[in-house]
Amino acid sequence: MRLTDFWARLEESFGGAYARSLAADHSFAALDDRTINEAFAQGEDAATVWRVIVAAYPDRIPSRLH
């Protein structure tokens, strides 16, 4: 998955402002307690991060984006 695809999916699922807040402020246990931004800065793959988001918010992510 490309980063542009990741961000488009995140914004579609959460809206622009909340997506940016989620990426900067929420630490995910499945990402070793890192935020999305921290995970990307440390080289984590976008597809891996996306799977974490889908697992954490299954009701917010449209099924076609899984």
C-alpha positions as CSV (number, residue, x, y, z in Angstrom):
1,M,0.0,0.0,0.0
2,R,1.3,3.5,-0.8
3,L,1.3,6.2,1.8
4,T,-1.1,8.3,-0.4
5,D,-3.6,5.4,-0.3
6,F,-3.2,5.0,3.4
7,W,-3.9,8.7,4.1
8,A,-6.9,8.7,1.6
9,R,-8.4,5.7,3.4
10,L,-7.8,7.2,6.8
11,E,-9.4,10.5,5.8
12,E,-12.4,8.8,4.2
13,S,-13.0,6.7,7.3
14,F,-12.5,9.4,9.9
15,G,-12.7,12.8,8.2
16,G,-9.7,15.0,7.6
17,A,-9.3,16.7,10.9
18,Y,-9.9,13.6,13.0
19,A,-7.6,11.5,10.8
20,R,-4.8,14.0,11.4
21,S,-5.5,14.0,15.2
22,L,-5.6,10.2,15.3
23,A,-2.3,10.0,13.5
24,A,-0.6,12.4,15.8
25,D,-2.1,11.8,19.2
26,H,-3.3,8.1,19.6
27,S,-0.8,5.5,20.5
28,F,-1.6,1.9,19.4
29,A,-0.5,-1.1,21.4
30,A,-0.2,-3.1,18.2
31,L,2.3,-0.5,16.9
32,D,4.5,-0.9,20.1
33,D,2.7,2.1,21.7
34,R,3.6,4.4,18.8
35,T,1.4,6.8,17.0
36,I,0.7,6.4,13.3
37,N,3.1,9.3,12.6
38,E,5.8,7.8,14.8
39,A,5.4,4.4,13.2
40,F,5.9,5.9,9.7
41,A,8.8,7.9,10.8
42,Q,10.5,4.7,12.1
43,G,9.9,3.0,8.7
44,E,6.8,0.9,9.4
45,D,5.0,-0.3,6.3
46,A,1.7,1.5,5.4
47,A,-0.2,-1.8,4.9
48,T,0.9,-3.0,8.4
49,V,-0.3,0.3,10.0
50,W,-3.6,0.1,8.0
51,R,-4.3,-3.4,9.4
52,V,-3.8,-2.1,12.9
53,I,-6.3,0.7,12.2
54,V,-8.9,-1.7,10.8
55,A,-8.4,-4.0,13.8
56,A,-8.8,-1.1,16.3
57,Y,-11.8,0.5,14.6
58,P,-13.6,-2.2,12.7
59,D,-17.0,-0.3,12.8
60,R,-15.5,2.9,11.4
61,I,-13.8,1.4,8.4
62,P,-16.0,0.7,5.4
63,S,-15.7,-3.0,4.4
64,R,-14.5,-2.2,0.9
65,L,-11.4,-0.5,2.5
66,H,-10.4,-3.6,4.5
